[in-house]
Amino acid sequence: MDQATIHKIRNIGIVAHIDAGKTTTTERILFFTGVIHKMGEVHDGQAVMDFMKQEQERGITISSAAITTRWREHQINIIDTPGHIDFTLEVERSLRVLDGIVMLFCAVGGVEPQSETVWHQADRYKVPRIAFINKMDRQGADFFHTIEMMNNILEANAVAFQLPIGQEENFEGIIDLMTMTAVKYVGLDQIPSAIPDDYLAKATQMRENMVARLADFDDVLMEKYLNEQSITVEEIQHAARHAVLANLITPVFCGASFKNKGIGALLDAVVDYLPSPIDRGLIAGTDPKDQAVVLSRKPSTKSPFSALAFKIITDAYVGQQTFIRVYSGELKAGSYIYNSSKGERERIGRIMRIRANSREELTEIKAGDIGALIGMKYTTTGDTLCDEEHPIHLENIHYPDTVLDLRIEPATVKDREKLFMALGKVALEDPSFKTRFDDETEETIISGMGELHLEIIVDRLKNDHQVDVIVGEPAVAFRETITREAKSEYKYKKQTGGKGQYAHIEFMISPNNGGGVQFVDRVKGGNIPREYIPAIEKGFLQTVEEGLLAGFPMTGIKFVLLDGGYHEVDSSDMAFRICTIQALKEAAPKAAPHLLEPIMKIEVNTPDEYMGDIIGDITRRRGKILNMRRHRKGSQKLNGTVPLMEMFGYASSLRTLSSGRANYSMEFLEYSPLPKEIEEKVIAERLEKKKK
C-alpha cells in the first residue's frame, strides 16, 4: 500500500445525540455503497450496526461497531457510536482513533445536550468534522435554526453547503451550493433538476456567503473574490477542504436518512472534505523507557509498525477480538508484535476486517487502516502495539469516572465463579465499567456511568453469560480524599514462633488535586532495598481502593516514600505491604479525610410555563441553575449542576411537574466535597451496614 492508497482511506465516526438517526444513516450508507442489499431499521431490530441483543431490543446503539465500505474508489471505515450519555466512553475511544467525524443533528431538536458533549470531545482530539442535519421531513424541522444553534452554542463556524428544497412533509430535494445544481428524490432515485425559480435568489445569495466565508482561509480565493474574477468549483472545494482539515469551518449538509434523501451527497462530502490518515499527519508518542523522550510515526507502510487498541469484543465464535487503528507500518497475520503498555510480546493469530457482525479475513493490515486482531493475550483497551525493535508508547484513551454503584450477587453459590469470570470479560470490553469485591460485606459491587449503563451490564450477564444475578438498589459512588498534608513514620514488628516480620517506613501523604492517585519513591541510599518498594506501592494502592474513612475508593492523594529501614532476616514483601496499610490507617486522621460526591451537569428543556416549578425543584435538590437560554419559541433550556444522590427518581418528578412536556439529560462533571451533615449520615449508614 503506497501513499496514494493511504490517501484514499477515510476513518470516520458518525456521532450525535440519542435519536438523531445515527444508526439509520449508517444503514443507508451501507445500502447505497452496496455492503448490504436490504435496509434494516432500528425500530424493528434489524439494523446491521446494532447486532448486540440489547441494542436490538432497546433500539439504541451501545457498542460502537466498525464496518468497512467503499465509495468513489475510496475505502471508508465507519464507526457507529452510541448517543446516550451513559456510553460516553464508546464515543471517547472512537474519537481517539478516527480522522474525521460526521456530526448528525436532528432538524427538529437542533443542538441537544449530548451533541455538545461529543462536540467538545472532538475538540479535545482536534478531529475535523462535517455536519448532517437529518430528519428534514419531520414536523418542526428547521434547517436554518439548527445552523444558528450550531454557531451560538458550539461556536462551530457552520457554513451551509446545501439548501433544502422544502421542509417537513414538503421536503423533496437539495440544492448543491458548490455546483449550483439540484436533485429531487423519488423513492430510491435522485433525479437531477433545475433549481426551482423561487429558490434561485436564495441559493445564489447563500453560495456568495459560502465563497466569502471560505475566502477568509485561502489567499488565492480571496484575491479572485475581491477582484470579482471567475472562480472554479475546484478552487472552492480546495479552499473548503483546507478549512475543514484545519478545523476552521463546519460544512453543513442535510437530508432525511429514513426516506433515503441526501445520503449520496453526504458520502461525496466524506470523500471530498474529511481527512485521510496522511492529512492527519504524524502521530506523537513517547519512548517506553523514558517518557520524557518524544517520538513520532509517519502514516506510511515504510515506518516501523505502531497501532492503538481501542476496543475489545468477546465473540462466541472467534473469541476475543481486539480492534486496532494502525498508524504506521504493516502487520502480517501470524507475526509477533510488542505491547509497550504492558511490556509483553504478542503473537497475532488472525486479522479481520469487520462488517458489523460478520468478518473478512486479511493476510495483513497496513498504515491508516482499522481492523480486528484475534489471539491477543495481554492487550486491553488503550494499549499501544508496536515493532519490538522500534518501541513507542502512544497516548492512552481518557476514561471518565464511574458515578453509580450496584451491589449484585449470584442467585446460587455455584454461580459465583461463573459471575467473576463474566464480570472480568465485561470489564475487559468496557473500561468505563468497574467491579470490586467488598471483603467485609462479602458483596460484589459493580460501578458504571449511570442507571442505563448498569442495567445493560446486568442484562448482558444474564443473557450473554447465562449468570443469574440478584441485584440491589443503585447507590451513589462516593469517593474519599484528604485535605491536609501529613508526615508519618511507622514500624511494623511481629515475632512469631519461627521467622519474625519487620518493616519501617517514613512517608508523607498530601492532597493531589487533579492528579488522581500517585505514588512517589524518594528513598536514597538503600535504607529500604529496591525489591521492597513495589510491595509498599501495592499496600498504598490496596488502601486507596478500600478507603480510609468509610470504605469508599480514594482519589486525589499523593504518597511520597521518604525513608525507612529493614531487617536482613525478618523483612519481606508481606511485612512492607502490611506496614504500609497500617501506617496509612494511623496517619489518616492527621490528613483530615472527607467524602466526595459526584456532581452532574444537568440540562432541562422545558416550556416557559413550568420553568419556575422546575428551577424550584432543582434548588431543593441542592442544585444550581447556571444559565438559561431560549431553546425554541415558548421554551427554555436550563443548564446547571446537581448532586447525583439527589437525582434518583427525577424522571418521574419532572414528568409530573411539566405534564410530561419537559425532558432532561445529565452527565458527570466532577467530584465535590459532601456537606458535613450529609457526610456524617453517609458514614454512619456505611458503618452500620458493615456491622451487620
N, C-alpha and C positions, 0 to 999 in steps of 0.2 A: 504493500500500500504506500504510494508516494504522496507527496504533499497535495497534489491535485485531488487525490481521492479523499484525503482528510478534510480538504476544503468543502467537500460535498456531504459532510456529516452535520446533522443538526441534533443536538441533545437538548430536548425541550421538556418543560413541565407544563401541565395545564392546571392552574391553581385559581382558587376563588373562595368565596363564602359558600356555606352549605346551600344546596338547592339552586345554585346559579346555572346548573346544567353542564358541569364538567364532564361527567361520565357519558352523557348523551352526546356531547360534542365529540368526545374521543371515539365513540361508536361510529358516528357519521364519518369521521376522518378515516377510520379503518375500512368502512364500506367504500368510500369514494376512492381510496387508494388500492382497493382490491384485496385487502388482507382478509376480510370477511365478505360473505356473499348474501348474508341475511342480517338485517339490522336488529340488534337486541334492544330492549327497552329496560330502563331502570325500574319502572313501576311494575313490570311483570316478571322481574327477577331474571331476565335473560341477557343482561349486559355482559359482554365478553370480559371487560375490565374488572367487573365485580364478581370474582369467581369464588370468594370465601362464602360459606353458607350464611354467616351472619350478615354479610353485605347484601346478599340476595333477599334475605328475609326483611331487612330494615330499609332497603332502598338507599343506603348510604355507602360511600367508599371508605373503608377503614385502612386497608393496607395498600400502599402505593405500588401498583403493578407496572412493570416495564414491558414495553412492546415495541417492535421494530417494523417500520413500513417504508415505502418509497414514494417519492413524488418528484416529477421533472428530473429524473436521474439523480436525485439526492436521497441519501439514507436518513430517515428521521427516527430517532429513538425517543419514544414518548413515555414520560412517567405521569400517570394519572394519580393525583394526590387527594387526600380527604379534605373536606371543608370544615368539618366540625372541630371546634377548638380543643376538644379532648385529645385529638390526634395530631396536635400541632408538631410533634417531633417528626412525623412522617413527612410533613412539608419541609421542615428544617433540614432533614438529612437529604431530601431530594434536591433542594436548592444548593446544597454544598457541592453537588456533583454535576449540576446542569450548566449549560452555557447560556440558555435563554429561556424565558417563560412567556406563555400566552396567559394573560390575566383576564379572566372572564368576569363580566359584571352582568347582573340581571337588569334589563332595561326598565323594570318596574321598581325594584328595590334600590338600584344605584349602588353607591359605595356603602357596604354593610360592614359590621364590626370585624369579621374575620378577613374581609378584603384589606382592611387597614393593617391587621397583624401580619398577613402574608406580604403585603407591600413593604413593610418595614424590615421583615426578614430578608426579602430580596435586596433591599438597600444595604443590609449588613454584608451580603456577599457580592454586592455590586453587579447583580445579574441584569443584563439588558432585557427589556420586555416590550411586547406589543399588547394592545387591549382589544378584546372582542366583546361588544355589547350584545348579549344574547336575549332571546325571548322578545324580539321586536314585535311579534304578533300578539303579545298578551295585552289585555286591557290595562291601561295605565302606563304603557311603555312610553318612555321619553328619552330619545337619543341625546338631545342637547342638554337636558338637565343632568343626565349621568356624566357627560363630559365636564359640565360645570362643577359637579361634586368631586370628580377626579382632581380637578385643578384646585378647588378650595380646600378639600380635606387631605388629599395626598400630595399636593404640590407636584402633580405628575407631569406638568407641561404637556398635557394631552392635545394632540392635533388630529382632527378628523381627516382621514384619508379616503373616506367614503361618505355618501349621503344616502340615507334610506329613501326609497320611493314609497310613501305612505307609512302608516304605523297602525298598531293594534290590528284589528281584523282586516284592515286595508293594506297591510304591509305586503307589497308584491314584488319588489325588486330593489336593486342597489345601483347607485352611480359611482363609478370609479373616478375619483378626482384626479388621479395621476394621469390617466389616459383620456379622461373626459368621454368615457363610453358607459353604456348602461346595460344591465341584464335584467330580465324578468323571469320569474320562476313559475313553471307549470309542472307539478309533480316532481319527478327527479330531474327534469330537464331545465337547463338555464338557456334562455333564448336572448341573444344579443338584440338590443333595440335602440332606437334613437332616444336621447334624453328628452323626456316629456317637456313640452313648451313651458308649462307652469313651474318647472324645476330649473330651467336653464339659467336664469339670472342668479338664483341662489347657489347653484353649483359653480358658476363662474366666479362669484364672489368668494366662495369657500376655497376654491383652488388658488385664487390670488392670495388668500390668507395663508394657505399651506406653504406656498412658494416663499412668501415673505418671511414666515417663521423659520423655514429651512435655510434661507439665505444668511441668517444670523450666524450659522455654523459652517458656512462654506464660502470661501473668498471668490471662487470662480462664479458661483451662482449669484453672489451679492453684486459683483461687478455687472453681470449681464442684466440683473433685475433693475439696478439703478439706472443703467443706460438704456433700459427698455428694449434690449436685444432679444431675439427669439431664443427660447430655452427648450432643449430636448427633454423628452421623458427620461432618457438615460441619465442626464445630468441631475435631474430632480431626484431620481432613485439613488444615485451615488451619494448625494448630499444626505438623503434620508437614512441610508444605511450607516453612514459615518455618525450621524447624530444619535441613532439608536444604540450603536455599539459603545458610544461614549456616555450613554445614559443621560443624554441631553433632552430628548423628547420621548413621548409615548404615542406612536401612531395608533389611531382608533379605527377599528373595523366593526361591522355589525352583521346581524343575521338572526335566524331562528333555527337552531340546530334540529329541534324536534320536527320541523317542517322541511328540513334539508336545504335551508336557504343560507347562502354566504360561506359554505364550507370550502369550496374550491378557491375562492378569493383569499380565505384565511390561510390555506396551505401555501398559496403563492407568496403571501406575506411572510410566512415562516422561512421559506427559502430565500426570499429577497432581502429581508431585513434582520433576521436573527443571526447570531454569530456561529461560525464553525469553531471547532477546537483551536484552529490556528489563529482565528481572530481574538480568542480569549488569551492567547499568548502563553508565556512561561508560567509554570506552577512553582510556587516557592515552598521550600521545606527547610528542615534543619538536619545537621549531622546527628544521627542517633547517639554517638559517643560524646558529642559536645554540642549541646543545644544552642550555644552562642554562635556557632558557625552556620551561616545561611547558605543553603544550596538551592539550585533551581533545575527544572527539567523542561526541555523544549518539546512541544507537541509534534514529535517526529518518530518514525519507526527506527531511526538510526541512534536515538538517545537510549541510555540504559532504561530498563523497564521500571515503571512506577505506577501504582494504582491505589485507589482508596476503596475499602469495603464499606458500602453504605447501607446494606440491608441483608438480613438473613431470613430465609423462609424454610421451614421444615416441610418437606413434601413426602406424602405416603409412598410414592413410587421411587423417587431418586434420592431420598434422604435430604440432607441439609444442602440448600442452595445459597451460595454467598454471592450477592450481586456486587459487581465492582465497576468502577469507572476507571478506564485506563488513560493515564495522562501522557505516557511516553513509552517508547519501545514496543516490543511484541512478546506474546506469551503463547507457548505451544502446549497442547494437551500432553500430559504425561511428564512434563518437566518439573523442576524444583524452583521455588522462589523463597524469598526471605521475608518474614513478618517482622518488620523493625520495631513495631509497637510492643510485641511480646518477646522479641529476641529468639524466635523459633523458625526452623526451616519447615516449609510446607510443600507437599507434593500435590500437583494438580492432577486430579483424576480425569474429569471431562470438562469441556467448556460448552456452554449452551447459549443460544440466542433465544430469548423468551417471547412467546406470542401469548401473553397473559397467562392462560392455564395450559398451554402446550409449548413444546420446545423443538428447536432445530439444533443438532449437534454440529459444533465447529471444530476444526483442527487447530485453529489459532485465533487469538484476538489481538487487535493492534491499537496503536495510539489513537485516542479520540473516541473509542467505542465503549459501549456499555454491554455487559453480559453477565452470565452467572457461572460460577465455578462449583464443581461437585467434588467432594472428598476432602474438604478443609477440616483440619482437626483443632487448630488453636485460634483461628481468626474469628473475631467478633466485630460488631458494628463500629466503624470509626478507625479500624486498624489500617496501617499502611503496608502494602505489599510491594516489594522491590527486588532488584537484582542484588544478589548477595555480595558481589564484587564492588558494587556501587550503591551502598545503602543510603537511604534518605528517610526522613520522618516528616510526613505531611500533617498539616494542622488537623486536629480531631474535629468531630462534629459537636456542636453546642447542645447540651442536654438540659431541658428545663427541670425544675424541682417538682417532685410529686407533692400533691396537696391533700389527698384524701386516703385514709387507711380503711381497710376492711378486714375483719377477722374471719378466717374460714377454717374449717376442719373437715377431714374426710368423713363420709357418712358411716364408714365401718373402719375398724382398726387395720384390716388387711389392705385397705386402700391408701394407707399412709405413705408407703414407699412410692406407690404409683403417683400420688399427688406431688411429692417432692420432685420426681423426675419430670412431670408435666410442667410444673412451675419453672424448673430450670430451662426447659425448652422455650417457654413463652418469654422468659426474661432475656434469653439469648436473642430472640427475634425482635423484642421491643425494649430498648434501653430506657424508655420513659416509664417502665413498669419495674417496681422493686418488690422483693419479697424477703421476709426475715422471720426467724422463729424466736418467740419470747420464751426463754427458759423458765422464767418464774411462773407465768400463767399457762405454759405449755400450749400456746396457741400460735398458729401461723398467721402472720399479718402481711397482706398484700397492699401495695401503695400505688396510686395512679394519678392521672391528671384530672379526673372528675368522675361523676357518677356513671356516665355512659361508658367511659373507658373501662372501669372496673366491672360493670355489668357485662360488657362484651368479653372480658377476660374470663369471668365465671362461666359464661355461655360456652366459650371455647374449651374450658376444662371439662365441661360436661359432655359436649358433642364431639370435639376433635380428639380429646384424650380419654374419653369414657371414664372420667373420675367423678363420682357423685359427691358433691360437697355441701356442707351446711354453712350458710352464710349469715354473719352477724349484721348489725346496722353500720352504715358508713360512719366513720369518725374523722374529724379534722386531724391532719398530720402536723401536730405541733413539733417545734424544734427547740433545742436548748442552746444557749450560748453563754459567754461570760462577759462581764462589763469592766473588769479591772485586771490589771497585771498582778500576778502573784508569783513570788520566788519560793522555792521549797526544796527540802532535802529529805531523803527517806532511805532508811536502811531496812532491808528485809533479811531476817535471820531465823532459821528454823533448824533445830537439831533433833534428828530422829535417831532411831537405834543404829542405823547404818550411816550413810553419807548425809551430811547436812546440806542446807541451802543458804546461799548468801548472795546479796546484790545490794549495791549502794548507788543511788543516782542523785544528782543535783540538777534542777531544771527550773525553767520559767514558763508559765503559760500566760498568754495575753490575747486580747481581742484581735481578730484578723478580719477587719471589716472589708467585705467584698472579696476576700481571698479564700473563702471556704476553710477547709481543714488542712493544716500544714505542719509537717514535722521537719525540724532543722537540727542537724548534728554539729555541735561546736566543741566536741571533746578533743583536747590536744594531748599529745604525749603518751597515748596508750594507757591512761588510767582505767579506761574500760576497753578491753580488746575489741577489735573491729567486728569479730564474729558475733558479738552480743548485741550490736546496735540494731539489727533487724528485729530481734526479739523485743527490744524496748519500743520500737516503732509499732510492732504488732500489738503490744499491750496498750499503747496510746490509741490506735485505731479501733481496737475492741471496746475500749472505754467510751470513745466518741460515738460508736454505734449504739451502745447501751445507755448512754446519758449519765449525767452526774446528779441531776436534780429529781427527775420523776420518771426516768426510763425512756425518754424520747431521744432520738438521734441528735447529735450536736452539729452545729455549723459555726463558722466564723471564729475558729480557735486555732491559735498557733502554739506549738510545743517546741521549746528550744532546750535541747540537752546540753548542759554546761560542763558537767564533770561527774565524777563518781569514783567507785572503787570495786575491786573484785577479789575473790579468794581462789587461789590456784586449784584447790580441790573441790570446794563446795559451790562455786559459781556454775551456772548453767543457763541455757536459753530460758527454761521454765522459770528459774529464780528471777531473772531480769524482767520477764513478762509480768509475773505476779507482783513484783516490786513496783513496776510502773502503774499497774491497775490500782494497787492500794495507795500509792503515793498521790495519784490524781484524786482519789476519793477524799483523802485527808486535806489536800490543797484546795479543793473545790470551794468551800465556804469563803476563803480569803479572796477568791476571784469574783465574788458576787454573781453567781449564776442566775439566769432567769429564762422564762419561756418566751418563745416567739410564735406568732400565729400567722397563717397565710392570709395576705390581703389581696383581694381580687379587684381587677379593673372591671367595672360594670358599665354597660351601655343599654339604655332603655329607650325604645321608640314608642311614644305614646301620643294619642290625640290630646289636643290642648286642654280639654275639659277635665282630664284625670290627673293633670300634672301635679297639682297641689297635694293630692292624696298620696301619689307615688313618691314625691320628694319627702313628705312627712314619714312615710313607711320606711324609706331607706335611712333617714336620720335616726329613727327609733332602733334600727339595726346597727347602730354605731357607724353608719356610712356617711360619706361626704359627697355632695354634688360639686364637681369642679367646674363644669361648664355646660351650657345649654345652647343648642343651635337649631334653627328651623330645619326640619327634615323635608317635609313637603307642606303644601298648603294645609293648615289646620292641624299639623302635628309637629312634635318636638323630639329632638334627640338629646337625651340626658347622659352625660358622662361623669363618672365618679369612681370612688373606691369604697369597698365594704369588706369587713372581715368574713371569711368563708364560714366560720362557725355560726354566723347569724343568718345564713342563707339557705338552710335546709327547708324545703317546702315552699321556697319563694315563688316557684312557677304557679302554684295554685293560688297563692295570695295575690299575685299580680293579675291573674285571670279575674279574680273576684273584684279587685279594685277598679279594673278597667272594662268590666263586662266582656272580657275576652279579647279586647281590641289592642292591647299593648303587648310588646314582646321584648325580650332582653337577651343579652349574651354576656358571659363572664370569661375572663382569662386571668391566670395567675400574674401578679405584679411583683410582690416582694414579701419577705418575712418581716414582721414588725413586732415590737415588744407588746406582750399582753398587759392590759391594765391590772394593777396589783390585786384588786379584789377578785377578778376573774381567775388570775393565776393561782391564787390560794385555793379557790374552789376546784380548779382542774387538778392541782397536785393532790388535794385531799381525796378526790374521787379516784385518782390513779392509785394512790397508796391503799385505799380501801379495797380496791379490786385485787391488788397484789396479795393482801391478807387472805382474801377468800381462796 
